[in-house]
Structure formats: C-alpha cells, structure tokens
C-alpha cells in the first residue's frame, strides 16, 4: 500500500495528491494526520504481502485439479498464517 492510497482512504475529501500535499475538489489544501496515515498503512500491510505470496491463479487451478480442494486450502492457509491480519 502506498502513502497516497492511505491518504485517500483516511481523508475522503482528498481528490488530488502532489508529492505529500493533498487537495480537495476545489484545489484547496487538505491537512491530514501523518500518524493516522502511517497507522492505516501498517494495519493494511498484510494485504500486499499476501497478494505477493499467493500462487498465481493458474497455479491455484492446477493445484485444485491435481491435488484437490484440501491441497488448495493448505496452500492458501499457509500464506494467511504467514501474513496474519
């Protein structure tokens, strides 16, 4: 998750970000809490880590076909356990 994505999530009135400056729809600067943005990034970091660690869709389908549902569940569960919420 990028800092910009976190700013958009934490401050819904922000529509444009240039460098670290946020602006509303009228072009007015919008202040945001840096600590809240960092907390949002930290709280959602597992999502990007999981996405990178999951097998590709093709590999998951192959695992389902050759190993069945239990093998697929084991592979997905291993990633979820490595990167918990």
C-alpha positions in Angstrom: 0.0 0.0 0.0 1.3 3.4 -0.9 1.1 6.5 1.2 -1.1 8.1 -1.4 -3.6 5.2 -1.2 -3.6 5.6 2.6 -4.2 9.3 2.4 -7.2 8.8 0.1 -8.6 6.2 2.5 -8.1 8.2 5.6 -9.3 11.6 4.3 -12.2 11.0 1.9 -12.3 14.7 0.8 -8.9 14.4 -0.8 -9.1 14.1 -4.6 -5.5 15.1 -5.7 -2.1 14.5 -4.1 1.0 16.2 -5.4 4.1 14.9 -3.6 2.9 14.9 0.0 0.4 17.8 -0.4 -3.3 16.8 -0.5 -6.1 18.9 -2.2 -9.9 18.7 -2.3 -12.1 19.0 -5.4 -11.8 22.8 -5.3 -8.0 22.8 -5.2 -7.8 23.8 -1.5 -5.1 22.2 0.6 -6.3 19.5 2.9 -4.4 18.7 6.1 -4.1 15.1 7.1 -2.8 13.3 10.2 0.6 11.7 9.3 0.2 9.3 12.2 -3.2 8.2 11.0 -1.9 7.6 7.5 1.0 5.5 8.8 -1.3 3.5 11.1 -3.6 2.8 8.1 -0.6 1.6 6.1 0.7 -0.6 8.9 -2.8 -2.1 9.5 -3.3 -3.0 5.9 0.3 -4.1 5.0 -0.7 -7.8 5.2 -2.9 -7.4 2.1 0.0 -6.6 -0.2 2.2 -9.2 1.4 -0.5 -11.8 0.9 -1.2 -10.8 -2.7 2.5 -11.2 -3.5 2.8 -14.6 -1.7 -0.3 -16.3 -3.1 0.3 -18.7 -6.0 -0.9 -17.4 -9.4 -4.4 -18.2 -10.4 -3.1 -20.7 -13.0 -1.0 -22.4 -10.2 -4.0 -22.4 -7.9 -6.2 -24.0 -10.6 -3.5 -26.6 -11.3 -3.3 -27.4 -7.6 -7.0 -27.8 -7.4 -7.1 -30.1 -10.4 -4.1 -32.3 -9.3 -4.3 -32.0 -5.5 -7.9 -31.3 -4.8 -9.6 -28.8 -2.5 -7.6 -29.9 0.6 -4.2 -29.2 -1.2 -5.5 -25.8 -2.4 -6.8 -24.9 1.1 -3.4 -25.9 2.6 -1.5 -23.6 0.2 -3.8 -20.6 0.9 -3.9 -21.2 4.6 -0.1 -21.3 4.7 0.0 -17.8 3.2 -2.7 -16.5 5.5 -0.8 -17.8 8.5 2.5 -16.3 7.4 0.9 -12.9 6.9 -2.0 -12.6 9.5 -4.4 -9.7 9.7 
